[in-house]
Amino acid sequence: MKPSLNHQAQAALLFLLGATVLHAGLTDLHLRYVKAGLRPLLLLSGAVLIATAAATVRYAWRRGPHPGESHREPRVSWLLTLPLLALILVAPPALGSYSATHTGTALREPLGYPELPERGPLRLGVGEYAARAVYDQGRHLRDRPIGITGFVALDGTGAPYLVRMGLNCCAADAQPVKIALTGAIPPVLRPDTWLEVTGRYTPRRTKDPVNGGPVPYFEVTHAEPVPVPQDPYDEAWSG
């Protein structure tokens, strides 16, 4: 016996939700919402939702219509599928300079520091450079060429920062870590432009204008625009 529209809608919504979660987990779309380490849980959740949709349809076919059940449920319920389709078709932009300039730096002292190569240039994240510069007094950064990638943010005075938003879990808890730039800075900087900067450590410090948190400087010797990285967020750096 054919299941009611109510059960069809329930099953369809569960299936679409599961398919959306699977789609996000199988592509880079999930990186706009959660940190990369949660990908297996997304895939598992999507599979469970699709299995639940199938079980709902199977149960409805076996049960048949209930004597008191109406077959004229409002078809407007199908509009609930639109937000799910939007998640697939329209990827939200990553949080950028607006959030960074309205939120204080989330830099905190790590429990320890990973070993660094003894020689050659260093490739560091914004969070790692900032933590080593502030809390380790740049002990292992001095006299080393350093490369860092992040996006540009300008404070109310036009002072430039290189920023990366860090995630503890998902985009909803994203907070910025900032590096103030000095040296050979490009004459024209646009907020949200991604830059790869090379340069060196400097002991100079400043305070975040939002929360007074510590912000280290980085002396730039070269800067060039780069594409937005595949994963625009950093996991919150704690060493």
C-alpha positions as CSV (number, residue, x, y, z in Angstrom):
1,M,0.0,0.0,0.0
2,K,1.4,3.4,-0.9
3,P,2.8,5.5,2.0
4,S,1.2,8.8,2.8
5,L,2.6,12.1,1.7
6,N,3.7,12.8,5.2
7,H,6.0,9.7,5.2
8,Q,7.2,10.5,1.7
9,A,8.2,14.0,2.9
10,Q,9.9,12.7,6.0
11,A,11.9,10.1,3.9
12,A,12.7,12.7,1.2
13,L,14.0,15.2,3.7
14,L,16.1,12.6,5.5
15,F,17.5,11.4,2.2
16,L,18.3,14.9,1.0
17,L,19.9,15.8,4.3
18,G,22.0,12.7,4.3
19,A,23.0,13.2,0.6
20,T,23.9,16.8,1.4
21,V,26.1,15.8,4.4
22,L,27.7,13.0,2.2
23,H,28.3,15.5,-0.6
24,A,30.0,17.9,1.9
25,G,32.1,15.1,3.3
26,L,33.2,13.8,0.0
27,T,34.2,17.2,-1.3
28,D,36.0,20.2,0.1
29,L,32.7,21.8,0.9
30,H,32.9,20.5,4.5
31,L,36.0,22.6,5.1
32,R,33.7,25.7,5.0
33,Y,31.8,24.4,8.0
34,V,34.0,22.1,10.2
35,K,37.7,21.2,10.6
36,A,39.1,18.5,8.4
37,G,39.4,16.0,11.2
38,L,35.6,15.7,11.5
39,R,35.2,14.4,7.9
40,P,34.8,10.7,8.9
41,L,32.0,11.7,11.3
42,L,30.2,13.6,8.5
43,L,30.4,10.6,6.2
44,L,29.1,8.3,8.9
45,S,26.3,10.8,9.7
46,G,25.3,11.1,6.0
47,A,25.2,7.3,5.6
48,V,23.0,6.9,8.8
49,L,20.6,9.5,7.6
50,I,20.2,7.8,4.2
51,A,19.7,4.5,5.8
52,T,17.1,6.0,8.1
53,A,15.3,7.4,5.1
54,A,15.2,4.0,3.5
55,A,13.9,2.4,6.7
56,T,11.2,5.1,6.9
57,V,9.9,4.3,3.4
58,R,10.0,0.5,4.2
59,Y,8.1,1.0,7.4
60,A,5.5,3.2,5.8
61,W,4.9,0.6,3.0
62,R,4.5,-2.2,5.5
63,R,2.3,-0.2,7.8
64,G,0.0,1.4,5.2
65,P,-2.1,4.5,6.0
66,H,-3.4,4.9,9.5
67,P,-7.2,5.1,9.7
68,G,-7.1,8.6,11.2
69,E,-4.3,9.8,9.0
70,S,-5.0,12.6,6.5
71,H,-3.7,12.4,3.0
72,R,-3.9,16.2,2.4
73,E,-0.8,17.3,4.3
74,P,0.3,20.8,3.1
75,R,2.6,20.5,0.2
76,V,4.5,23.6,1.4
77,S,6.5,21.1,3.6
78,W,8.5,20.3,0.5
79,L,9.9,23.9,0.7
80,L,12.0,22.5,3.5
81,T,14.2,21.0,0.9
82,L,15.3,24.4,-0.4
83,P,17.9,25.1,2.3
84,L,19.4,21.7,1.8
85,L,19.7,22.3,-1.9
86,A,21.3,25.7,-1.2
87,L,24.0,24.0,0.9
88,I,25.0,22.0,-2.2
89,L,24.7,24.7,-4.8
90,V,26.0,27.7,-2.9
91,A,29.1,27.3,-0.8
92,P,29.4,30.0,1.9
93,P,32.5,32.2,1.9
94,A,35.0,31.6,4.6
95,L,35.1,34.1,7.4
96,G,37.5,36.9,6.6
97,S,38.7,40.4,7.4
98,Y,35.4,41.7,8.8
99,S,35.3,39.0,11.4
100,A,39.0,39.4,12.1
101,T,38.8,43.1,12.7
102,H,35.8,42.8,15.0
103,T,37.2,39.9,17.0
104,G,40.2,40.0,19.3
105,T,43.2,37.7,18.7
106,A,42.7,34.2,20.1
107,L,46.4,33.6,20.5
108,R,47.2,31.5,23.6
109,E,50.4,30.0,25.0
110,P,50.8,26.4,23.8
111,L,51.9,23.5,26.0
112,G,55.0,22.9,23.8
113,Y,56.5,23.5,20.4
114,P,57.2,21.0,17.6
115,E,60.8,20.6,16.6
116,L,61.9,22.8,13.7
117,P,64.5,21.9,11.0
118,E,67.9,23.1,12.0
119,R,68.7,24.7,8.7
120,G,67.0,26.3,5.7
121,P,63.9,28.4,5.4
122,L,60.9,27.8,7.7
123,R,57.3,27.4,6.6
124,L,55.0,28.4,9.5
125,G,51.4,29.0,10.0
126,V,50.2,32.3,11.3
127,G,49.3,30.7,14.7
128,E,52.6,28.9,15.1
129,Y,54.7,32.0,14.2
130,A,52.6,34.2,16.6
131,A,52.9,31.7,19.5
132,R,56.6,31.2,19.0
133,A,57.2,34.9,18.6
134,V,55.2,35.9,21.7
135,Y,55.6,33.1,24.2
136,D,59.0,31.6,23.1
137,Q,60.5,35.0,22.4
138,G,61.4,33.9,18.9
139,R,64.2,31.7,20.2
140,H,64.1,29.3,17.2
141,L,63.1,32.0,14.7
142,R,66.0,34.4,14.8
143,D,68.1,34.7,11.7
144,R,65.9,32.3,9.8
145,P,64.1,33.1,6.5
146,I,60.4,32.4,7.2
147,G,57.4,32.0,4.9
148,I,53.8,32.5,6.1
149,T,50.4,32.5,4.3
150,G,47.3,34.3,5.4
151,F,44.7,36.9,4.4
152,V,45.0,40.6,4.8
153,A,43.0,42.6,7.4
154,L,43.2,46.3,8.0
155,D,42.3,47.9,11.4
156,G,40.6,51.3,11.8
157,T,43.9,53.1,11.3
158,G,44.8,51.2,8.1
159,A,47.5,49.1,9.9
160,P,47.9,45.8,8.0
161,Y,47.7,42.3,9.6
162,L,48.2,38.8,8.2
163,V,45.4,36.7,9.7
164,R,44.3,33.1,9.8
165,M,41.0,32.0,11.4
166,G,41.5,29.1,13.8
167,L,38.9,26.3,14.4
168,N,38.4,24.3,17.5
169,C,35.5,22.5,16.0
170,C,33.5,24.4,13.3
171,A,33.2,27.7,11.6
172,A,30.8,28.9,14.3
173,D,33.7,29.0,16.8
174,A,36.3,30.4,14.5
175,Q,38.6,33.0,16.0
176,P,41.5,35.0,14.4
177,V,45.2,34.9,15.2
178,K,46.9,38.0,13.8
179,I,50.4,39.1,12.8
180,A,51.2,42.8,12.3
181,L,53.2,43.5,9.2
182,T,56.2,45.8,8.7
183,G,58.9,46.1,6.2
184,A,58.4,45.7,2.4
185,I,54.6,45.8,2.5
186,P,52.9,46.1,-0.9
187,P,51.8,49.8,-1.3
188,V,48.2,48.7,-2.0
189,L,46.5,46.1,0.2
190,R,42.9,45.0,-0.1
191,P,41.2,43.2,2.8
192,D,40.7,39.5,2.3
193,T,43.5,39.3,-0.2
194,W,45.6,36.1,0.4
195,L,49.3,36.8,0.6
196,E,52.3,34.6,0.9
197,V,54.9,36.7,2.8
198,T,58.6,35.9,3.3
199,G,60.7,37.7,5.8
200,R,62.1,37.4,9.3
201,Y,61.3,37.5,12.9
202,T,61.3,40.8,14.8
203,P,60.9,41.2,18.6
204,R,58.5,44.1,18.0
205,R,55.1,43.7,19.6
206,T,51.7,45.5,19.6
207,K,48.3,44.9,21.2
208,D,45.2,43.9,19.5
209,P,42.9,47.0,19.2
210,V,39.9,44.8,20.0
211,N,40.8,42.9,23.1
212,G,44.4,44.0,23.9
213,G,45.8,40.6,23.2
214,P,49.5,40.2,22.1
215,V,50.2,40.6,18.4
216,P,53.7,40.0,17.1
217,Y,55.2,41.8,14.1
218,F,56.7,40.1,11.1
219,E,59.3,41.9,9.0
220,V,58.3,41.4,5.3
221,T,61.0,41.2,2.6
222,H,58.7,39.9,-0.1
223,A,55.0,39.5,-0.5
224,E,52.9,38.1,-3.4
225,P,49.1,37.3,-3.8
226,V,48.2,33.7,-3.8
227,P,44.9,31.9,-4.4
228,V,42.6,31.1,-1.5
229,P,43.9,27.8,0.0
230,Q,41.8,24.6,-0.2
231,D,41.3,24.8,3.5
232,P,41.0,28.5,4.5
233,Y,40.8,27.7,8.2
234,D,43.5,26.6,10.7
235,E,42.8,24.3,13.6
236,A,43.4,26.2,16.7
237,W,47.1,26.0,17.3
238,S,48.1,24.8,20.7
239,G,51.5,23.3,20.0
